[in-house]
Amino acid sequence: MPTSDRSAHTLARLLATMGTAHFVVPRPFDAIVPRCLPGDARTWTYATGAAELALAAGIALPRTRRVSGLLAAGLFTAVFPANVKMARDWRQRRAPLKAVAYARLPLQAPLVLWALQVSRAADR
């Protein structure tokens, strides 16, 4: 399997895992939905999970990989405010939990770049 396919399939598995988690254990995701968004937090949790599952399928399929990679980069960017909210909400937690919340912030950029790389590699 070429490296670009391996990378795409790994990203697809990550998205599928996270998308599934939104449905199996939605509470932690509900807690980080920014309050400024309209509607119920659970609705946003499920919508994000469904988007991640759809993108996982799209990235897994070579025919839809290019556009799905671009959309995944957009999704990773769009959910960044939830990571900021989590970091702010967890400021008073114990050091290990606070570290997890803060570590999510800079990790979002490599996810965006990874999705873009998967999209670009699909054009080759």
Buried (B, 14 or more C-beta within 10 A) or exposed (E): EEEBBEBBBEBBEBBBEBBBBBEEEBEEBBBBBEEEEEEEBBEBBBEBBEBBBBBBBBBBEEEBBBBBBBBBBBBBBEBBBBBBBBBEEBEEEEEEEBEEBBEBEEEBEEBBEBBBBBBEBBEE
